[in-house]
Amino acid sequence: MRTILAAIFLVAFASPLFAQDEAAAARAAAGCGPAQVNFEVKTDMKQHPAAQPETGKALVYVFEFDKREPNVTYFSSETTRIGLDGSWVGANHGQSYFFFPVDPGDHRLCANWQSRLKKYSRLGSAVSFKAEAGNVYYFRAMVDVRTKYEPTLKLEPLDSAEGQFLISASSFSTFRAKN
């Protein structure tokens, strides 16, 4: 009887923990970092730094673009965390960007909506790409917050000319992980 009760207890209380572990592992495999890490982001529209890859490295730019309805007042912008190969590398807030070096090889890049609300914190997108030393890669995290649609977040690769243009049209993000 005790064995049956122990088994029922284990199934009832441990299953959600295993499901959380499986979800976290799947998100890490997609490129995302740990769910409990959040960022504080500052943006500066006066800065538009551009960089070249370090020797033996590639460079990745990630832009956030918020798709909004015209003539609607929004009181804040969304923050998107950006992960590479299972670790967060930074975050954007609103129409902003940052860049970081990567080693050559196959990578997984993840964008995830940072929110206290589960409905939004589950939204994200991921892409795989192969980085070659000396090359520059551009990606956009498109956050759709229009009221007529369900909110979405889509990560997409960009043409280099579009990436260069977005540097001039976006705020530069600086960020720090917060506790």
PyMOL commands that set and color helices and strands:
alter all, ss='L'
color gray80, all
select helices_A, chain A and resi 2-29+118-121+160-169
alter helices_A, ss='H'
color red, helices_A
select strands_A, chain A and resi 38-44+58-67+79-84+87-93+96-102+105-114+124-131+136-144+152-158+171-178
alter strands_A, ss='S'
color yellow, strands_A
deselect
rebuild
show_as cartoon
